[in-house]
Amino acid sequence: MATKKLREENELLRSEIEGLKNQLDKISEDLKTQQATAASKSSRTAEAKQAKDTIERTNSEERAEAVVFMSKQYDDLEVFRKQATQDIQQITKKLDSISKKCDEITEAIELAEQYSYQYNIKIMGVPQLNEKESAETTANLCIKLFTAMGVTDVSLQDIDIAHRVQSRRPSQNSNPIICKFVRRLAKEKIMAARKHALDNITPDQLGIELAYPSTTRISMFDHLTPRLQNLLYETKRYKTSKGYKFCWARNSQVYLRKSENTGVIRIKTLQDLTNLIEQESLR
């Protein structure tokens, strides 16, 4: 997918920007250290000279020249430090501008994926008899499933494409199905019927003959963008660790709820989740 490659390149660019910023920060710190070291050396030299001058009053011209020379070196170093600091600030400002553009690209990618994914559903638990199952076979399985759910007015003409995808994590179950509709209304009909219609559907109703009974329940979800999948995954981890009862995704956002009698918490970004974790830790 083009957006996937664009996202990867954008993230790589963002990483390079952060690396450059870290390098600039280190250079800036080194300059400060050098300035402090030079000032310390100058101070120690002046003290040593003063002590020496107290002991002996000879070669005053040479000492004066040495003081002028060291003073000039320090002044040159200070001029260099100021110019380098200004250059670093300008470069940092440019990097911040590029980083902002990366954020804008990320947002544009997300919007494009949201638009594309809004026509998709993800179906889990439908047995797969052939590793090289064709898109036509998968689409026909979807129609049989929709018919078994009681939705009889969605046909092959309503499906753009249906295909199997690899699971994100290793599993013994069949690969999920992504079904992309040509009309959002067709998708909404299916999603409206899924709540109770999937409970008792068996592989036999889909024309699938298994050598042994399947214990895997068929389930159906909105197909989430990669960003939202990751956000849902992390939020579910938090839900489990903190004893929340409900966690779900809808309309490009994730929602949390402690119980039936508590309010709903909306999570739009990973930063929202981080803020929630910090708030919980203060209670």
C-alpha positions as CSV (number, residue, x, y, z in Angstrom):
1,M,0.0,0.0,0.0
2,A,1.3,3.4,-1.0
3,T,0.3,5.0,2.3
4,K,2.2,2.4,4.2
5,K,5.5,3.1,2.4
6,L,4.9,6.8,2.8
7,R,4.3,6.4,6.5
8,E,7.5,4.4,6.9
9,E,9.6,7.0,5.0
10,N,8.0,9.8,7.0
11,E,8.9,8.0,10.3
12,L,12.4,7.4,9.1
13,L,12.8,11.1,8.3
14,R,11.4,12.0,11.7
15,S,14.0,9.7,13.4
16,E,16.8,11.3,11.4
17,I,15.5,14.8,12.5
18,E,15.5,13.7,16.2
19,G,19.0,12.3,15.7
20,L,20.2,15.6,14.3
21,K,18.6,17.5,17.2
22,N,20.3,15.3,19.7
23,Q,23.7,15.9,18.0
24,L,23.0,19.7,18.0
25,D,22.2,19.5,21.7
26,K,25.4,17.7,22.4
27,I,27.4,20.3,20.4
28,S,25.7,23.1,22.3
29,E,26.6,21.5,25.7
30,D,30.2,20.9,24.5
31,L,30.4,24.7,23.7
32,K,29.2,25.6,27.1
33,T,31.7,23.2,28.7
34,Q,34.5,24.7,26.7
35,Q,33.5,28.2,27.7
36,A,33.4,27.2,31.3
37,T,36.8,25.4,31.0
38,A,38.4,28.4,29.3
39,A,37.0,30.8,31.9
40,S,38.3,28.6,34.7
41,K,41.8,28.3,33.1
42,S,41.9,32.1,32.6
43,S,41.0,32.6,36.2
44,R,43.6,30.2,37.5
45,T,46.2,31.7,35.2
46,A,45.4,35.2,36.5
47,E,45.6,34.0,40.1
48,A,48.9,32.3,39.4
49,K,50.3,35.4,37.7
50,Q,49.2,37.5,40.6
51,A,51.0,35.3,43.0
52,K,54.1,35.2,40.9
53,D,54.0,39.0,40.5
54,T,54.0,39.3,44.2
55,I,57.1,37.2,44.5
56,E,59.0,38.8,41.6
57,R,58.6,42.0,39.6
58,T,60.8,41.0,36.6
59,N,60.0,40.5,32.9
60,S,56.8,42.7,33.2
61,E,56.6,43.3,29.5
62,E,56.6,39.5,28.8
63,R,53.9,39.0,31.3
64,A,51.8,41.8,29.9
65,E,52.1,40.2,26.4
66,A,51.1,36.9,27.8
67,V,48.0,38.4,29.4
68,V,47.1,40.2,26.1
69,F,47.6,37.0,24.2
70,M,45.4,34.9,26.5
71,S,42.8,37.6,26.6
72,K,42.6,37.6,22.8
73,Q,42.3,33.9,22.7
74,Y,39.4,34.0,25.2
75,D,37.7,36.8,23.2
76,D,38.1,34.8,20.0
77,L,36.6,31.7,21.7
78,E,33.7,33.8,23.0
79,V,33.0,35.2,19.5
80,F,33.1,31.7,18.0
81,R,30.8,30.3,20.8
82,K,28.2,33.1,20.2
83,Q,28.3,32.5,16.4
84,A,28.1,28.8,16.8
85,T,25.1,29.1,19.2
86,Q,23.3,31.3,16.8
87,D,23.9,28.8,14.0
88,I,22.7,26.0,16.1
89,Q,19.5,27.9,17.0
90,Q,18.9,28.6,13.3
91,I,19.4,24.9,12.4
92,T,17.2,23.8,15.2
93,K,14.5,26.1,14.1
94,K,14.7,24.7,10.6
95,L,14.5,21.1,12.0
96,D,11.5,22.1,14.0
97,S,9.8,23.4,10.8
98,I,10.6,20.1,9.0
99,S,9.4,18.1,12.0
100,K,6.1,20.0,11.9
101,K,5.7,19.2,8.2
102,C,6.3,15.5,9.1
103,D,3.4,15.8,11.6
104,E,1.2,17.3,8.8
105,I,2.2,14.4,6.5
106,T,1.4,11.9,9.2
107,E,-2.0,13.5,9.7
108,A,-2.7,13.5,6.0
109,I,-1.8,9.8,5.8
110,E,-4.1,9.0,8.7
111,L,-7.0,10.9,7.0
112,A,-6.4,9.1,3.7
113,E,-6.4,5.7,5.5
114,Q,-9.5,6.6,7.5
115,Y,-11.3,7.4,4.3
116,S,-10.2,4.1,2.7
117,Y,-10.8,2.0,5.8
118,Q,-14.3,3.3,6.4
119,Y,-15.6,0.8,3.7
120,N,-13.8,-2.2,5.3
121,I,-14.7,-4.8,7.8
122,K,-12.5,-7.4,9.4
123,I,-13.9,-10.9,9.9
124,M,-12.2,-13.3,12.3
125,G,-12.8,-17.0,12.8
126,V,-13.9,-18.1,9.3
127,P,-12.1,-21.4,8.5
128,Q,-9.6,-21.3,5.7
129,L,-9.2,-24.6,3.8
130,N,-6.7,-23.4,1.2
131,E,-3.6,-21.3,1.9
132,K,-4.0,-19.8,-1.6
133,E,-7.7,-19.0,-1.3
134,S,-8.7,-16.7,-4.2
135,A,-10.3,-13.3,-3.7
136,E,-13.4,-14.7,-5.5
137,T,-13.7,-17.6,-3.0
138,T,-13.2,-15.2,-0.1
139,A,-15.9,-12.9,-1.4
140,N,-18.3,-15.8,-1.8
141,L,-17.6,-16.8,1.8
142,C,-18.5,-13.3,2.9
143,I,-21.8,-13.4,1.0
144,K,-22.7,-16.7,2.6
145,L,-21.8,-15.3,6.0
146,F,-24.0,-12.2,5.5
147,T,-26.9,-14.4,4.3
148,A,-26.5,-16.6,7.4
149,M,-26.7,-13.4,9.5
150,G,-30.0,-12.6,7.9
151,V,-28.7,-9.9,5.5
152,T,-29.9,-11.0,2.1
153,D,-29.8,-7.7,0.2
154,V,-26.0,-7.5,0.0
155,S,-24.5,-9.2,-3.0
156,L,-21.1,-9.6,-4.7
157,Q,-21.8,-6.3,-6.5
158,D,-21.5,-4.6,-3.2
159,I,-18.0,-6.0,-2.5
160,D,-15.0,-4.3,-4.0
161,I,-12.6,-7.0,-2.9
162,A,-12.3,-9.5,-0.1
163,H,-9.0,-11.2,0.8
164,R,-7.2,-12.9,3.7
165,V,-4.5,-11.1,5.6
166,Q,-1.7,-12.3,7.8
167,S,-2.4,-12.1,11.6
168,R,-0.4,-9.5,13.4
169,R,0.7,-12.1,15.9
170,P,1.4,-15.8,15.3
171,S,-1.8,-17.9,15.7
172,Q,-3.2,-21.3,15.0
173,N,-6.4,-19.8,13.8
174,S,-7.3,-19.1,10.1
175,N,-6.1,-15.7,8.7
176,P,-8.6,-12.9,9.1
177,I,-10.7,-11.6,6.1
178,I,-10.7,-8.0,5.1
179,C,-13.9,-7.2,3.1
180,K,-14.0,-3.9,1.3
181,F,-17.4,-2.6,0.2
182,V,-18.2,-0.3,-2.7
183,R,-20.9,1.4,-0.6
184,R,-20.7,2.4,3.0
185,L,-24.5,1.7,3.4
186,A,-23.8,-2.0,2.6
187,K,-21.2,-2.1,5.3
188,E,-23.5,-0.4,7.8
189,K,-26.2,-3.1,7.2
190,I,-23.7,-5.8,8.0
191,M,-22.3,-4.1,11.1
192,A,-25.9,-3.4,12.4
193,A,-26.8,-7.1,12.1
194,R,-23.6,-8.6,13.6
195,K,-24.3,-8.2,17.4
196,H,-26.5,-11.3,17.8
197,A,-26.5,-12.8,14.3
198,L,-23.0,-14.2,14.6
199,D,-23.5,-16.2,17.8
200,N,-24.8,-19.5,16.3
201,I,-23.3,-19.5,12.8
202,T,-21.4,-22.7,12.0
203,P,-19.0,-23.5,9.1
204,D,-21.7,-25.8,7.6
205,Q,-23.8,-22.7,6.9
206,L,-20.9,-21.3,4.9
207,G,-20.5,-24.5,2.9
208,I,-17.3,-25.4,4.7
209,E,-16.8,-29.0,5.7
210,L,-14.3,-29.6,8.5
211,A,-12.8,-32.8,9.6
212,Y,-13.4,-31.8,13.2
213,P,-15.8,-29.3,14.9
214,S,-14.5,-25.8,15.1
215,T,-14.5,-24.1,18.5
216,T,-13.5,-20.7,17.1
217,R,-16.3,-18.1,17.2
218,I,-16.8,-15.9,14.2
219,S,-16.4,-12.2,15.0
220,M,-16.6,-9.0,13.0
221,F,-15.0,-5.6,13.5
222,D,-14.4,-2.3,11.9
223,H,-11.1,-2.4,10.0
224,L,-8.9,0.0,11.9
225,T,-6.0,2.0,10.5
226,P,-2.5,1.0,11.8
227,R,-2.4,4.0,14.1
228,L,-5.7,3.2,15.6
229,Q,-4.9,-0.5,15.9
230,N,-1.8,0.3,17.9
231,L,-3.8,2.8,20.0
232,L,-6.5,0.2,20.7
233,Y,-3.8,-2.4,21.6
234,E,-2.1,-0.1,24.1
235,T,-5.4,1.0,25.6
236,K,-6.5,-2.6,26.0
237,R,-3.3,-3.4,27.9
238,Y,-4.0,-0.5,30.2
239,K,-7.7,-1.7,30.6
240,T,-6.5,-5.1,31.7
241,S,-3.9,-3.8,34.1
242,K,-6.3,-1.3,35.8
243,G,-9.4,-3.4,35.8
244,Y,-11.5,-1.4,33.3
245,K,-14.5,-3.4,32.0
246,F,-15.0,-1.9,28.5
247,C,-12.6,-0.8,25.7
248,W,-13.7,-0.3,22.1
249,A,-12.9,1.7,19.0
250,R,-15.3,3.8,17.0
251,N,-15.0,6.7,14.5
252,S,-11.2,6.8,14.6
253,Q,-11.1,7.0,18.4
254,V,-10.8,4.6,21.3
255,Y,-13.1,4.6,24.4
256,L,-12.6,3.3,27.9
257,R,-15.2,2.6,30.6
258,K,-14.6,1.4,34.1
259,S,-18.0,-0.1,34.5
260,E,-21.7,0.3,33.4
261,N,-22.1,3.0,36.0
262,T,-19.1,5.2,35.1
263,G,-18.5,7.7,32.4
264,V,-16.8,7.0,29.1
265,I,-13.2,8.1,28.6
266,R,-12.2,9.1,25.0
267,I,-8.7,8.4,23.8
268,K,-7.7,10.0,20.6
269,T,-3.9,9.7,20.7
270,L,-1.2,7.8,22.6
271,Q,-0.5,11.1,24.4
272,D,-4.1,11.0,25.7
273,L,-3.4,7.6,27.1
274,T,-0.1,8.8,28.7
275,N,-2.0,11.7,30.3
276,L,-4.6,9.3,31.7
277,I,-1.9,7.0,33.1
278,E,-0.2,10.0,34.8
279,Q,-3.5,11.2,36.3
280,E,-4.3,7.7,37.6
281,S,-0.8,7.5,39.3
282,L,-1.5,10.8,41.2
283,R,-4.7,9.5,42.8
